[in-house]
Amino acid sequence: MVTTSLLKLLACPICKTAVSESAQSPEVLACASCNVTYPVIEGIPVLLADQAQATP
Ligand SMILES: [Zn+2]
């Protein structure tokens, strides 16, 4: 999981707004504005536009 203090520093690379931990999985960060998720690999959030996965 990603700590709250780290989450505050993170922003979506597409829209630059804050991302939040997904309700479905702690291994995913979600951007509500873009409706995409980003993977968290071994505790490291991968906030890259080409890693964005569209939320169904
Ligand atoms: Zn976004």
N, CA, C, O and the ligand as a Tripos MOL2 file, in Angstrom:
@<TRIPOS>MOLECULE
protein
  225   223    57     0     0
PROTEIN
NO_CHARGES

@<TRIPOS>ATOM
      1 N           0.8350   -1.1980    0.0000 N.3       1 MET1
      2 CA          0.0000    0.0000    0.0000 C.3       1 MET1
      3 C           0.8640    1.2400    0.0000 C.2       1 MET1
      4 O           2.0460    1.1910    0.3420 O.2       1 MET1
      5 N           0.2720    2.3420   -0.3830 N.am      2 VAL2
      6 CA          0.9980    3.6010   -0.4820 C.3       2 VAL2
      7 C           0.6030    4.4820    0.7000 C.2       2 VAL2
      8 O          -0.5810    4.6060    1.0120 O.2       2 VAL2
      9 N           1.5720    5.0870    1.3520 N.am      3 THR3
     10 CA          1.2610    5.9030    2.5250 C.3       3 THR3
     11 C           0.5400    7.1880    2.1260 C.2       3 THR3
     12 O           0.6940    7.6830    1.0090 O.2       3 THR3
     13 N          -0.2420    7.7100    3.0510 N.am      4 THR4
     14 CA         -1.0140    8.9150    2.7730 C.3       4 THR4
     15 C          -0.1040   10.0980    2.4650 C.2       4 THR4
     16 O          -0.4190   10.9150    1.5990 O.2       4 THR4
     17 N           1.0150   10.1920    3.1640 N.am      5 SER5
     18 CA          1.9130   11.3240    2.9240 C.3       5 SER5
     19 C           2.5220   11.2510    1.5320 C.2       5 SER5
     20 O           2.7380   12.2770    0.8860 O.2       5 SER5
     21 N           2.7980   10.0330    1.0720 N.am      6 LEU6
     22 CA          3.3100    9.8800   -0.2870 C.3       6 LEU6
     23 C           2.2210   10.1990   -1.3010 C.2       6 LEU6
     24 O           2.4780   10.8390   -2.3210 O.2       6 LEU6
     25 N           1.0190    9.7530   -1.0160 N.am      7 LEU7
     26 CA         -0.0950   10.0100   -1.9410 C.3       7 LEU7
     27 C          -0.2760   11.4990   -2.2110 C.2       7 LEU7
     28 O          -0.6100   11.8990   -3.3270 O.2       7 LEU7
     29 N          -0.0520   12.3200   -1.1800 N.am      8 LYS8
     30 CA         -0.2360   13.7630   -1.3440 C.3       8 LYS8
     31 C           0.7380   14.3470   -2.3570 C.2       8 LYS8
     32 O           0.4700   15.3910   -2.9530 O.2       8 LYS8
     33 N           1.8660   13.6740   -2.5510 N.am      9 LEU9
     34 CA          2.8890   14.1760   -3.4790 C.3       9 LEU9
     35 C           2.6480   13.7150   -4.9090 C.2       9 LEU9
     36 O           3.2560   14.2200   -5.8520 O.2       9 LEU9
     37 N           1.7540   12.7550   -5.0490 N.am     10 LEU10
     38 CA          1.5840   12.1390   -6.3570 C.3      10 LEU10
     39 C           0.4690   12.8100   -7.1440 C.2      10 LEU10
     40 O          -0.5480   13.2230   -6.5870 O.2      10 LEU10
     41 N           0.6790   12.9070   -8.4280 N.am     11 ALA11
     42 CA         -0.3560   13.4780   -9.2820 C.3      11 ALA11
     43 C          -0.4290   12.6810  -10.5640 C.2      11 ALA11
     44 O           0.5520   12.0870  -11.0120 O.2      11 ALA11
     45 N          -1.6000   12.6820  -11.1360 N.am     12 CYS12
     46 CA         -1.8060   12.0270  -12.4150 C.3      12 CYS12
     47 C          -0.9620   12.7290  -13.4850 C.2      12 CYS12
     48 O          -0.9840   13.9570  -13.5670 O.2      12 CYS12
     49 N          -0.2220   11.9810  -14.2990 N.am     13 PRO13
     50 CA          0.6260   12.6140  -15.3210 C.3      13 PRO13
     51 C          -0.1810   13.2200  -16.4670 C.2      13 PRO13
     52 O           0.3390   14.0170  -17.2470 O.2      13 PRO13
     53 N          -1.4210   12.8470  -16.5610 N.am     14 ILE14
     54 CA         -2.2440   13.3540  -17.6700 C.3      14 ILE14
     55 C          -2.9140   14.6690  -17.2790 C.2      14 ILE14
     56 O          -2.8210   15.6530  -18.0130 O.2      14 ILE14
     57 N          -3.5830   14.6920  -16.1360 N.am     15 CYS15
     58 CA         -4.3650   15.8770  -15.7740 C.3      15 CYS15
     59 C          -3.7720   16.6430  -14.5920 C.2      15 CYS15
     60 O          -4.2330   17.7360  -14.2620 O.2      15 CYS15
     61 N          -2.7410   16.0630  -13.9500 N.am     16 LYS16
     62 CA         -2.0200   16.7230  -12.8440 C.3      16 LYS16
     63 C          -2.8280   16.8750  -11.5700 C.2      16 LYS16
     64 O          -2.4380   17.6270  -10.6770 O.2      16 LYS16
     65 N          -3.9320   16.1820  -11.4720 N.am     17 THR17
     66 CA         -4.6640   16.2220  -10.2160 C.3      17 THR17
     67 C          -4.2510   15.0360   -9.3510 C.2      17 THR17
     68 O          -3.5670   14.1230   -9.8130 O.2      17 THR17
     69 N          -4.6720   15.0610   -8.1010 N.am     18 ALA18
     70 CA         -4.2650   14.0290   -7.1530 C.3      18 ALA18
     71 C          -4.8470   12.6690   -7.5330 C.2      18 ALA18
     72 O          -5.9590   12.5720   -8.0510 O.2      18 ALA18
     73 N          -4.0800   11.6410   -7.2690 N.am     19 VAL19
     74 CA         -4.5760   10.2790   -7.4510 C.3      19 VAL19
     75 C          -4.9030    9.7100   -6.0790 C.2      19 VAL19
     76 O          -4.4340   10.2120   -5.0570 O.2      19 VAL19
     77 N          -5.7120    8.6560   -6.0680 N.am     20 SER20
     78 CA         -6.0720    8.0350   -4.8030 C.3      20 SER20
     79 C          -5.9620    6.5270   -4.9290 C.2      20 SER20
     80 O          -6.0050    5.9630   -6.0220 O.2      20 SER20
     81 N          -5.8200    5.9010   -3.7820 N.am     21 GLU21
     82 CA         -5.7260    4.4550   -3.7780 C.3      21 GLU21
     83 C          -7.0710    3.8640   -4.2030 C.2      21 GLU21
     84 O          -8.1280    4.3030   -3.7490 O.2      21 GLU21
     85 N          -7.0130    2.8920   -5.0540 N.am     22 SER22
     86 CA         -8.2370    2.2750   -5.5420 C.3      22 SER22
     87 C          -8.9420    1.5050   -4.4340 C.2      22 SER22
     88 O          -8.3030    0.8570   -3.6050 O.2      22 SER22
     89 N         -10.2560    1.5830   -4.4330 N.am     23 ALA23
     90 CA        -11.0420    0.8100   -3.4650 C.3      23 ALA23
     91 C         -10.9270   -0.6830   -3.7520 C.2      23 ALA23
     92 O         -11.0260   -1.5080   -2.8440 O.2      23 ALA23
     93 N         -10.7200   -1.0230   -5.0160 N.am     24 GLN24
     94 CA        -10.6780   -2.4370   -5.3990 C.3      24 GLN24
     95 C          -9.3550   -3.0920   -5.0230 C.2      24 GLN24
     96 O          -9.3320   -4.2550   -4.6210 O.2      24 GLN24
     97 N          -8.2620   -2.3590   -5.1500 N.am     25 SER25
     98 CA         -6.9610   -2.9770   -4.9580 C.3      25 SER25
     99 C          -5.9620   -1.9820   -4.3930 C.2      25 SER25
    100 O          -5.8760   -0.8560   -4.8830 O.2      25 SER25
    101 N          -5.2030   -2.3710   -3.3700 N.am     26 PRO26
    102 CA         -4.1720   -1.4830   -2.8440 C.3      26 PRO26
    103 C          -2.9730   -1.3730   -3.7780 C.2      26 PRO26
    104 O          -2.0940   -0.5390   -3.5630 O.2      26 PRO26
    105 N          -2.9300   -2.2020   -4.8040 N.am     27 GLU27
    106 CA         -1.8090   -2.1930   -5.7460 C.3      27 GLU27
    107 C          -2.0790   -1.3000   -6.9500 C.2      27 GLU27
    108 O          -1.4030   -1.3910   -7.9750 O.2      27 GLU27
    109 N          -3.0600   -0.4520   -6.8080 N.am     28 VAL28
    110 CA         -3.4720    0.3830   -7.9300 C.3      28 VAL28
    111 C          -3.7830    1.7860   -7.4210 C.2      28 VAL28
    112 O          -4.3890    1.9430   -6.3620 O.2      28 VAL28
    113 N          -3.3690    2.8060   -8.1720 N.am     29 LEU29
    114 CA         -3.7770    4.1720   -7.8770 C.3      29 LEU29
    115 C          -4.7280    4.6230   -8.9700 C.2      29 LEU29
    116 O          -4.5230    4.3340  -10.1490 O.2      29 LEU29
    117 N          -5.7680    5.3330   -8.5640 N.am     30 ALA30
    118 CA         -6.7920    5.7230   -9.5130 C.3      30 ALA30
    119 C          -6.8590    7.2350   -9.6700 C.2      30 ALA30
    120 O          -6.7040    7.9790   -8.7010 O.2      30 ALA30
    121 N          -7.0940    7.6830  -10.9110 N.am     31 CYS31
    122 CA         -7.3980    9.0840  -11.1710 C.3      31 CYS31
    123 C          -8.8700    9.1730  -11.5290 C.2      31 CYS31
    124 O          -9.3050    8.6390  -12.5500 O.2      31 CYS31
    125 N          -9.6360    9.8530  -10.6830 N.am     32 ALA32
    126 CA        -11.0780    9.9480  -10.9150 C.3      32 ALA32
    127 C         -11.3860   10.8360  -12.1120 C.2      32 ALA32
    128 O         -12.3890   10.6270  -12.7950 O.2      32 ALA32
    129 N         -10.5350   11.8250  -12.3720 N.am     33 SER33
    130 CA        -10.7890   12.7460  -13.4820 C.3      33 SER33
    131 C         -10.6510   12.0530  -14.8300 C.2      33 SER33
    132 O         -11.4850   12.2320  -15.7180 O.2      33 SER33
    133 N          -9.5950   11.2620  -14.9780 N.am     34 CYS34
    134 CA         -9.3350   10.5840  -16.2470 C.3      34 CYS34
    135 C         -10.0010    9.2190  -16.3240 C.2      34 CYS34
    136 O         -10.0980    8.6290  -17.4000 O.2      34 CYS34
    137 N         -10.4630    8.7120  -15.1720 N.am     35 ASN35
    138 CA        -11.0440    7.3670  -15.1340 C.3      35 ASN35
    139 C         -10.0260    6.3020  -15.5420 C.2      35 ASN35
    140 O         -10.3440    5.3690  -16.2790 O.2      35 ASN35
    141 N          -8.8140    6.4590  -15.0540 N.am     36 VAL36
    142 CA         -7.7810    5.4670  -15.3230 C.3      36 VAL36
    143 C          -7.1330    5.0500  -14.0000 C.2      36 VAL36
    144 O          -7.2780    5.7240  -12.9800 O.2      36 VAL36
    145 N          -6.4200    3.9290  -14.0410 N.am     37 THR37
    146 CA         -5.6560    3.5020  -12.8860 C.3      37 THR37
    147 C          -4.1960    3.3340  -13.2890 C.2      37 THR37
    148 O          -3.8730    3.1070  -14.4550 O.2      37 THR37
    149 N          -3.3320    3.4500  -12.2980 N.am     38 TYR38
    150 CA         -1.8900    3.2640  -12.4840 C.3      38 TYR38
    151 C          -1.4220    2.1370  -11.5740 C.2      38 TYR38
    152 O          -1.9000    2.0130  -10.4470 O.2      38 TYR38
    153 N          -0.5000    1.3200  -12.0470 N.am     39 PRO39
    154 CA         -0.0370    0.2000  -11.2180 C.3      39 PRO39
    155 C           0.8940    0.6730  -10.0950 C.2      39 PRO39
    156 O           1.5740    1.6920  -10.2160 O.2      39 PRO39
    157 N           0.9020   -0.0950   -9.0050 N.am     40 VAL40
    158 CA          1.8710    0.1040   -7.9320 C.3      40 VAL40
    159 C           2.7030   -1.1750   -7.8920 C.2      40 VAL40
    160 O           2.2060   -2.2380   -7.5200 O.2      40 VAL40
    161 N           3.9550   -1.0630   -8.2750 N.am     41 ILE41
    162 CA          4.8010   -2.2430   -8.3980 C.3      41 ILE41
    163 C           5.8060   -2.2650   -7.2580 C.2      41 ILE41
    164 O           6.6660   -1.3900   -7.1520 O.2      41 ILE41
    165 N           5.6850   -3.2750   -6.4090 N.am     42 GLU42
    166 CA          6.5410   -3.4170   -5.2260 C.3      42 GLU42
    167 C           6.5650   -2.1400   -4.3950 C.2      42 GLU42
    168 O           7.6150   -1.7200   -3.9080 O.2      42 GLU42
    169 N           5.3920   -1.5290   -4.2430 N.am     43 GLY43
    170 CA          5.2580   -0.3430   -3.4090 C.3      43 GLY43
    171 C           5.5930    0.9660   -4.0990 C.2      43 GLY43
    172 O           5.4640    2.0370   -3.5060 O.2      43 GLY43
    173 N           6.0270    0.8810   -5.3610 N.am     44 ILE44
    174 CA          6.3880    2.0910   -6.0970 C.3      44 ILE44
    175 C           5.2800    2.4290   -7.0990 C.2      44 ILE44
    176 O           5.0450    1.6690   -8.0390 O.2      44 ILE44
    177 N           4.6060    3.5500   -6.9080 N.am     45 PRO45
    178 CA          3.5740    3.9260   -7.8720 C.3      45 PRO45
    179 C           4.1920    4.2810   -9.2290 C.2      45 PRO45
    180 O           5.1560    5.0430   -9.3110 O.2      45 PRO45
    181 N           3.6230    3.7210  -10.2680 N.am     46 VAL46
    182 CA          4.1100    3.9830  -11.6300 C.3      46 VAL46
    183 C           3.1370    4.9440  -12.3020 C.2      46 VAL46
    184 O           2.1750    4.5390  -12.9550 O.2      46 VAL46
    185 N           3.4220    6.2340  -12.1170 N.am     47 LEU47
    186 CA          2.5120    7.2610  -12.6380 C.3      47 LEU47
    187 C           3.0310    7.7410  -13.9900 C.2      47 LEU47
    188 O           3.5630    8.8440  -14.1160 O.2      47 LEU47
    189 N           2.8630    6.8890  -14.9890 N.am     48 LEU48
    190 CA          3.2730    7.2150  -16.3430 C.3      48 LEU48
    191 C           2.0480    7.1170  -17.2440 C.2      48 LEU48
    192 O           1.2360    6.2000  -17.1190 O.2      48 LEU48
    193 N           1.9360    8.0740  -18.1460 N.am     49 ALA49
    194 CA          0.7470    8.0970  -19.0070 C.3      49 ALA49
    195 C           0.6160    6.8040  -19.7960 C.2      49 ALA49
    196 O          -0.4970    6.3380  -20.0370 O.2      49 ALA49
    197 N           1.7450    6.2150  -20.2030 N.am     50 ASP50
    198 CA          1.6260    4.9930  -21.0040 C.3      50 ASP50
    199 C           1.3430    3.7560  -20.1610 C.2      50 ASP50
    200 O           1.1620    2.6660  -20.7040 O.2      50 ASP50
    201 N           1.3040    3.9150  -18.8330 N.am     51 GLN51
    202 CA          0.9230    2.8030  -17.9660 C.3      51 GLN51
    203 C          -0.5390    2.9270  -17.5110 C.2      51 GLN51
    204 O          -1.0450    2.0540  -16.8050 O.2      51 GLN51
    205 N          -1.1990    3.9820  -17.9050 N.am     52 ALA52
    206 CA         -2.5870    4.1870  -17.4860 C.3      52 ALA52
    207 C          -3.4860    3.1100  -18.0730 C.2      52 ALA52
    208 O          -3.4020    2.7680  -19.2530 O.2      52 ALA52
    209 N          -4.3470    2.5880  -17.2090 N.am     53 GLN53
    210 CA         -5.2950    1.5760  -17.6480 C.3      53 GLN53
    211 C          -6.6890    2.1590  -17.4850 C.2      53 GLN53
    212 O          -7.0460    2.6440  -16.4120 O.2      53 GLN53
    213 N          -7.4720    2.1090  -18.5490 N.am     54 ALA54
    214 CA         -8.8190    2.6410  -18.4810 C.3      54 ALA54
    215 C          -9.6500    1.8450  -17.4810 C.2      54 ALA54
    216 O          -9.5970    0.6150  -17.4430 O.2      54 ALA54
    217 N         -10.4090    2.5650  -16.6820 N.am     55 THR55
    218 CA        -11.3050    1.9130  -15.7280 C.3      55 THR55
    219 C         -12.5890    1.5470  -16.4510 C.2      55 THR55
    220 O         -13.1800    2.3950  -17.1190 O.2      55 THR55
    221 N         -13.0290    0.3170  -16.3350 N.am     56 PRO56
    222 CA        -14.2500   -0.0940  -17.0180 C.3      56 PRO56
    223 C         -15.4550    0.7090  -16.5310 C.2      56 PRO56
    224 O         -16.5710    0.4930  -17.0020 O.2      56 PRO56
    225 ZN         -5.8570   12.1880  -14.4930 Zn       57 ZN57
@<TRIPOS>BOND
     1     1     2 1
     2     2     3 1
     3     3     4 2
     4     3     5 am
     5     5     6 1
     6     6     7 1
     7     7     8 2
     8     7     9 am
     9     9    10 1
    10    10    11 1
    11    11    12 2
    12    11    13 am
    13    13    14 1
    14    14    15 1
    15    15    16 2
    16    15    17 am
    17    17    18 1
    18    18    19 1
    19    19    20 2
    20    19    21 am
    21    21    22 1
    22    22    23 1
    23    23    24 2
    24    23    25 am
    25    25    26 1
    26    26    27 1
    27    27    28 2
    28    27    29 am
    29    29    30 1
    30    30    31 1
    31    31    32 2
    32    31    33 am
    33    33    34 1
    34    34    35 1
    35    35    36 2
    36    35    37 am
    37    37    38 1
    38    38    39 1
    39    39    40 2
    40    39    41 am
    41    41    42 1
    42    42    43 1
    43    43    44 2
    44    43    45 am
    45    45    46 1
    46    46    47 1
    47    47    48 2
    48    47    49 am
    49    49    50 1
    50    50    51 1
    51    51    52 2
    52    51    53 am
    53    53    54 1
    54    54    55 1
    55    55    56 2
    56    55    57 am
    57    57    58 1
    58    58    59 1
    59    59    60 2
    60    59    61 am
    61    61    62 1
    62    62    63 1
    63    63    64 2
    64    63    65 am
    65    65    66 1
    66    66    67 1
    67    67    68 2
    68    67    69 am
    69    69    70 1
    70    70    71 1
    71    71    72 2
    72    71    73 am
    73    73    74 1
    74    74    75 1
    75    75    76 2
    76    75    77 am
    77    77    78 1
    78    78    79 1
    79    79    80 2
    80    79    81 am
    81    81    82 1
    82    82    83 1
    83    83    84 2
    84    83    85 am
    85    85    86 1
    86    86    87 1
    87    87    88 2
    88    87    89 am
    89    89    90 1
    90    90    91 1
    91    91    92 2
    92    91    93 am
    93    93    94 1
    94    94    95 1
    95    95    96 2
    96    95    97 am
    97    97    98 1
    98    98    99 1
    99    99   100 2
   100    99   101 am
   101   101   102 1
   102   102   103 1
   103   103   104 2
   104   103   105 am
   105   105   106 1
   106   106   107 1
   107   107   108 2
   108   107   109 am
   109   109   110 1
   110   110   111 1
   111   111   112 2
   112   111   113 am
   113   113   114 1
   114   114   115 1
   115   115   116 2
   116   115   117 am
   117   117   118 1
   118   118   119 1
   119   119   120 2
   120   119   121 am
   121   121   122 1
   122   122   123 1
   123   123   124 2
   124   123   125 am
   125   125   126 1
   126   126   127 1
   127   127   128 2
   128   127   129 am
   129   129   130 1
   130   130   131 1
   131   131   132 2
   132   131   133 am
   133   133   134 1
   134   134   135 1
   135   135   136 2
   136   135   137 am
   137   137   138 1
   138   138   139 1
   139   139   140 2
   140   139   141 am
   141   141   142 1
   142   142   143 1
   143   143   144 2
   144   143   145 am
   145   145   146 1
   146   146   147 1
   147   147   148 2
   148   147   149 am
   149   149   150 1
   150   150   151 1
   151   151   152 2
   152   151   153 am
   153   153   154 1
   154   154   155 1
   155   155   156 2
   156   155   157 am
   157   157   158 1
   158   158   159 1
   159   159   160 2
   160   159   161 am
   161   161   162 1
   162   162   163 1
   163   163   164 2
   164   163   165 am
   165   165   166 1
   166   166   167 1
   167   167   168 2
   168   167   169 am
   169   169   170 1
   170   170   171 1
   171   171   172 2
   172   171   173 am
   173   173   174 1
   174   174   175 1
   175   175   176 2
   176   175   177 am
   177   177   178 1
   178   178   179 1
   179   179   180 2
   180   179   181 am
   181   181   182 1
   182   182   183 1
   183   183   184 2
   184   183   185 am
   185   185   186 1
   186   186   187 1
   187   187   188 2
   188   187   189 am
   189   189   190 1
   190   190   191 1
   191   191   192 2
   192   191   193 am
   193   193   194 1
   194   194   195 1
   195   195   196 2
   196   195   197 am
   197   197   198 1
   198   198   199 1
   199   199   200 2
   200   199   201 am
   201   201   202 1
   202   202   203 1
   203   203   204 2
   204   203   205 am
   205   205   206 1
   206   206   207 1
   207   207   208 2
   208   207   209 am
   209   209   210 1
   210   210   211 1
   211   211   212 2
   212   211   213 am
   213   213   214 1
   214   214   215 1
   215   215   216 2
   216   215   217 am
   217   217   218 1
   218   218   219 1
   219   219   220 2
   220   219   221 am
   221   221   222 1
   222   222   223 1
   223   223   224 2
@<TRIPOS>SUBSTRUCTURE
     1 MET1         2 RESIDUE 1 A MET
     2 VAL2         6 RESIDUE 1 A VAL
     3 THR3        10 RESIDUE 1 A THR
     4 THR4        14 RESIDUE 1 A THR
     5 SER5        18 RESIDUE 1 A SER
     6 LEU6        22 RESIDUE 1 A LEU
     7 LEU7        26 RESIDUE 1 A LEU
     8 LYS8        30 RESIDUE 1 A LYS
     9 LEU9        34 RESIDUE 1 A LEU
    10 LEU10       38 RESIDUE 1 A LEU
    11 ALA11       42 RESIDUE 1 A ALA
    12 CYS12       46 RESIDUE 1 A CYS
    13 PRO13       50 RESIDUE 1 A PRO
    14 ILE14       54 RESIDUE 1 A ILE
    15 CYS15       58 RESIDUE 1 A CYS
    16 LYS16       62 RESIDUE 1 A LYS
    17 THR17       66 RESIDUE 1 A THR
    18 ALA18       70 RESIDUE 1 A ALA
    19 VAL19       74 RESIDUE 1 A VAL
    20 SER20       78 RESIDUE 1 A SER
    21 GLU21       82 RESIDUE 1 A GLU
    22 SER22       86 RESIDUE 1 A SER
    23 ALA23       90 RESIDUE 1 A ALA
    24 GLN24       94 RESIDUE 1 A GLN
    25 SER25       98 RESIDUE 1 A SER
    26 PRO26      102 RESIDUE 1 A PRO
    27 GLU27      106 RESIDUE 1 A GLU
    28 VAL28      110 RESIDUE 1 A VAL
    29 LEU29      114 RESIDUE 1 A LEU
    30 ALA30      118 RESIDUE 1 A ALA
    31 CYS31      122 RESIDUE 1 A CYS
    32 ALA32      126 RESIDUE 1 A ALA
    33 SER33      130 RESIDUE 1 A SER
    34 CYS34      134 RESIDUE 1 A CYS
    35 ASN35      138 RESIDUE 1 A ASN
    36 VAL36      142 RESIDUE 1 A VAL
    37 THR37      146 RESIDUE 1 A THR
    38 TYR38      150 RESIDUE 1 A TYR
    39 PRO39      154 RESIDUE 1 A PRO
    40 VAL40      158 RESIDUE 1 A VAL
    41 ILE41      162 RESIDUE 1 A ILE
    42 GLU42      166 RESIDUE 1 A GLU
    43 GLY43      170 RESIDUE 1 A GLY
    44 ILE44      174 RESIDUE 1 A ILE
    45 PRO45      178 RESIDUE 1 A PRO
    46 VAL46      182 RESIDUE 1 A VAL
    47 LEU47      186 RESIDUE 1 A LEU
    48 LEU48      190 RESIDUE 1 A LEU
    49 ALA49      194 RESIDUE 1 A ALA
    50 ASP50      198 RESIDUE 1 A ASP
    51 GLN51      202 RESIDUE 1 A GLN
    52 ALA52      206 RESIDUE 1 A ALA
    53 GLN53      210 RESIDUE 1 A GLN
    54 ALA54      214 RESIDUE 1 A ALA
    55 THR55      218 RESIDUE 1 A THR
    56 PRO56      222 RESIDUE 1 A PRO
    57 ZN57       225 GROUP 0 **** ****
